[in-house]
């Protein structure tokens, strides 16, 4: 194998790996299953996610990333090693260069932890790039132009909002409210209203299948199964779209507050550009129905979802790594 370059979107919910000229080679959940008895890693990714909420006492399946940052260093390193080996192959003559996307609000210690974990997992060199910069590159925006672009990257753990111009970030904010918090809010709402305990996976499925950011006239419904909190027996209830809207109101309010705070700090010239172009939404949570409409109505600035919104960040890491010289300024400026 010749020297490879790998772009990694190390997300709270999913990890995607991009190899220039090949495209996306891995898209798996950021979940690791560990055996408590001998502290051994049993499964990573899709296989481990299948175990979430279904493991015996001797196995723990959990997410090593919390709110977009490393919550468990050792497990993250093992997971990165798994993804790098799966991409490059176990037998390799050269160690790959790796570019990893990180949330905008990350501290220097958290950034260092990401670089150390990647190098310990077998990377020759590791670079970090802010998610909003990577998302803009992946969405096909020319970030080097002297014109304002606004990117809102909504993943599993964080929502990153940034205004980009001349290859750098002019103003930004990052809130630790995104898809996972919405899933939690849906599960809490069902527990409170129906006395039914449901797992994270069910809550996520509800959000994807029938969720919406605004009330709708034609509601979708979904039958869900869980455990009755009073009797402790399995029970089935039907939940509708507008109930999901009600459940996630608080989380949506937080996201809009963050978007507004960035707009308020934007220099007038760039604000004019953004009104002309609109805001670009990327990340998995951007796919929530009517979210672009809600953001547009709440801010008075048009918003649209980028093509392949889930893949923008990882594509951007790959492009930036492939053109390191031209993007060096953006990557260094985003440190």
Residue, then its C-alpha position, 0 to 999 in steps of 0.5 A: x500500500x502506498x501512502x494513503x490520506x484519510x479524512x475522518x468525520x469522527x461524529x458523536x453518532x456516526x463515523x465516516x471515513x473518506x479516501x481521496x479518489x475513492x470516496x466514502x469507504x466507511x460509514x458506521x455508528x460511533x459505538x464500541x462494545x466491550x467485555x467487562x471481564x477482560x476489558x477487551x473490545x468485542x465489536x465496533x461500529x454497526x455490529x456494536x450498535x446492534x448490541x446497544x440496550x441488548x447486552x448481558x451484564x458482562x458486555x457494555x456497548x457505549x458511545x466513546x464520543x460525547x457532545x462531539x468530543x472524546x469522552x473515553x480516550x482509550x476506547x476512541x483510540x481503539x475505534x480509530x485503529x479499527x477504522x484506519x486498519x479497515x481502510x488501509x489494511x492491516x499490512x502496510x508499509x506507510x502510515x497514513x496521513x489523517x485529517x479529523x473534523x472537530x466541533x467549533x467549541x473544542x478546547x485545545x486539550x480536547x483537540x490534542x486528545x484527538x491528534x494523540x488518539x489518531x497518532x496512537x492508532x497508527x497515523x503518520x501525521x494527524x491534522x484537525x479541521x473545524x467541522x464548519x470549515x470542512x462542511x463548507x468545503x464539502x458542500x462546494x462553497x468557495x471559502x477563499x472568496x472575499x464574500x460571506x458564507x454561513x454554515x450550520x453543521x448539525x450532527x449528533x452531539x453538537x450544532x456548529x454555526x459559523x460565518x466564513x470569509x477569505x478562508x477563515x472563520x469570522x464569527x462562530x458558536x457551538x452548542x452541545x445540542x443536536x440529534x442525540x439531545x432530540x432523541x433524549x427529548x422524544x424518549x422523555x416525552x413518551x415516558x411522561x405522556x404515555x408512561x412508556x420507556x423506550x430506548x435511544x434507537x427507538x427514539x431516533x427512529x421516531x425522529x427520522x420517520x415521522x419527526x418534524x421541526x414545525x407542526x404539520x396538517x397531514x400527520x404521520x403516525x408510528x406504532x412504538x413498543x416499549x416497557x410500561x413504567x407502571x406494570x413493567x410489561x411490554x406495551x404498544x402506543x401510537x405517536x404522531x408527528x405533532x407530538x414529536x414537534x412538541x417533544x423537541x421544542x426546547x432543543x430547536x429553541x437552543x439551536x435557533x438562539x445559537x444561529x441568531x447570536x452568530x447573525x447578530x455578531x456578523x459584520x454588515x457587509x457579510x450579513x448582506x452576502x448571507x441574506x443574498x446566498x442564504x444559510x447552508x445546513x449540513x449534518x444528519x440533523x439538518x435532514x429533520x423535516x421542515x427544519x430549514x423552514x423553521x430556521x428561515x422563518x425564525x431568522x428572516x434569512x433563507x436556509x437550505x439543506x446542502x446536497x448529501x448533507x450527512x456527507x459534507x463534513x467528511x468530503x470536506x476533510x478529504x478535499x482539504x487533506x488532498x489540497x493541504x497547501x491551499x487549505x493550510x491557512x484555513x486549517x491553521x486559522x481554525x485552530 
